[in-house]
Amino acid sequence: MTPFPLTRATALARLEAFLPDAGAAYARLRNHDRGLGGHVHVSGLSAALRRRLISEEEVTRAVLDRHGMKAEKFLSEVLWRTYWKGWLEARPAVWAGYRASLAHWQERLTQDRTLARRHAEAVEARTGIDAFDGWMTELEETGYLHNWARMQFASIWIFTLGLPWELGADLTLGRFADGDPASNTLSWRWVAGLHTPGKFYLADAVRIQDMTGGRFRPKGLATKATLPRDGFMTPDPQAPRSPLRPDPKAPSLLLLTVEDLSLETFPLPPITAIAHLPGETEADRIALDDALTRARQAFPLAQVLGPLTRATLKDAPAQIVTGFAPLGPTADRLEPLRAEAQVTEVLRDWDARTWPLCRKGFFALKEKMPALFKALEPDLLAHHG
Ligand SMILES: Cc1cc2nc3c(=O)[nH]c(=O)nc-3n(C[C@H](O)[C@H](O)[C@H](O)COP(=O)(O)OP(=O)(O)OC[C@H]3O[C@@H](n4cnc5c(N)ncnc54)[C@H](O)[C@@H]3O)c2cc1C
């Protein structure tokens, strides 16, 4: 397993070590896929960012401080994460549509033997396409693929292997150490041509050979794209869910979830108890353990209740404080709890400021970059001072 930064301390150390390369070097080299052990031109921060062991804002501040807008390429990649989160949050129908369609294809897998065979060949890295099988093996071994490799992988899955994108998205959501409902689902949709009308991503054999330093020479790739018939393209955005805000004076239970694992860095109401929502993967478990350790240090008098259950809820303070849960499994798990307890959520300023700008295309957000970064300036100045 790649040593992902899955604690806050290792994420901050990784950021520090990567800073010198986040400027011109990143812009020049980021798309080269050197394979297992060779991903030195990218930050590798995604598993930590996904769980907010470290935040987009912290990464952006540090990179701006070091390079200013010479790091525009890196800064805009971080902003892609923000964009996907905000875009999906405004379109719950896309997440629900993906889940329904996935259930349909999972059912089909149990009935359609040809589909099941082709799917098994892909998942077991037996397609005979060297690049695809190589990336599948790397994914299985490490939980990571380089961004450029992810684009080729998804494209080959959809257009060459003719497999439903939803099954591919489900595979990577579960296997990526950074698996994220928004970045993952919407990137797959983007490759499949479902995000921007008329735009899809077709993998090219010569380019793959080039960008992997000749490691792969794939044969038989599709040369034209047959777009999935999805039924809907892009529903209109709706106002994002408005969370219940914590009463700042009320004694509270701090609920740790994989959506935000550095909440102790915020001003919170008096925390008298700590619980957590167990994660789904080993990476989640490591990150949650780290967050729990930090929360105990930050709130030494709080009672540690362990995993949140009906029984633990009985002894807990009435107000629960947790990080905002965007669409996805955590939000689904919190939903029934809302009827039984006062679940309040901390929405970070970064999300509150950016998500309203994520309703159209990425460039509508990107053009606001200077204004967004200007809002961070007072702290940058304080840092220098
Ligand atoms: C089919 C497909 C599926 C993907 N699934 C996920 C996923 O489940 N979770 C996830 O975090 N990213 C996903 N991505 C986006 C991207 O590939 C990863 O964020 C990136 O490869 C992580 O490596 P890094 O931290 O070294 O990135 P760096 O290049 O160092 O970038 C810095 C940070 O910016 C963000 N970022 C960079 N590129 C993108 C991008 N294209 N979209 C969104 N955010 C980006 C990530 O948080 C990343 O950590 C997917 C992309 C594709 C094409």
The ligand as a Gaussian input file, in Angstrom:
#p B3LYP/6-31G(d) Opt

LIG

0 1
 C      -12.148000       8.594000     -13.378000
 C      -11.595000       9.455000     -12.269000
 C      -11.945000       9.182000     -10.952000
 C      -11.467000      10.001000      -9.909000
 N      -11.840000       9.710000      -8.621000
 C      -11.413000      10.490000      -7.599000
 C      -11.786000      10.210000      -6.256000
 O      -12.535000       9.274000      -5.963000
 N      -11.287000      11.025000      -5.268000
 C      -10.456000      12.083000      -5.549000
 O      -10.021000      12.779000      -4.615000
 N      -10.110000      12.375000      -6.817000
 C      -10.543000      11.611000      -7.857000
 N      -10.163000      11.906000      -9.143000
 C       -9.381000      13.140000      -9.378000
 C       -7.852000      12.972000      -9.380000
 O       -7.483000      11.927000     -10.221000
 C       -7.241000      12.738000      -7.994000
 O       -7.728000      13.687000      -7.081000
 C       -5.723000      12.862000      -8.039000
 O       -5.182000      11.946000      -8.959000
 C       -5.147000      12.604000      -6.666000
 O       -3.735000      12.553000      -6.702000
 P       -2.862000      13.686000      -6.017000
 O       -3.330000      13.937000      -4.635000
 O       -1.433000      13.292000      -6.176000
 O       -3.222000      14.931000      -6.929000
 P       -2.455000      16.307000      -7.220000
 O       -2.192000      16.362000      -8.685000
 O       -1.305000      16.489000      -6.327000
 O       -3.579000      17.392000      -6.939000
 C       -3.758000      18.018000      -5.646000
 C       -5.170000      17.788000      -5.161000
 O       -6.105000      18.401000      -6.033000
 C       -7.268000      17.593000      -6.152000
 N       -7.401000      17.167000      -7.558000
 C       -6.405000      17.036000      -8.454000
 N       -6.906000      16.701000      -9.665000
 C       -8.238000      16.608000      -9.513000
 C       -9.309000      16.296000     -10.395000
 N       -9.123000      16.044000     -11.689000
 N      -10.566000      16.287000      -9.890000
 C      -10.794000      16.569000      -8.581000
 N       -9.812000      16.877000      -7.710000
 C       -8.561000      16.896000      -8.170000
 C       -7.077000      16.380000      -5.242000
 O       -7.694000      16.617000      -4.000000
 C       -5.566000      16.325000      -5.107000
 O       -5.131000      15.735000      -3.916000
 C      -10.628000      11.106000     -10.200000
 C      -10.292000      11.371000     -11.533000
 C      -10.752000      10.552000     -12.550000
 C      -10.372000      10.868000     -13.968000

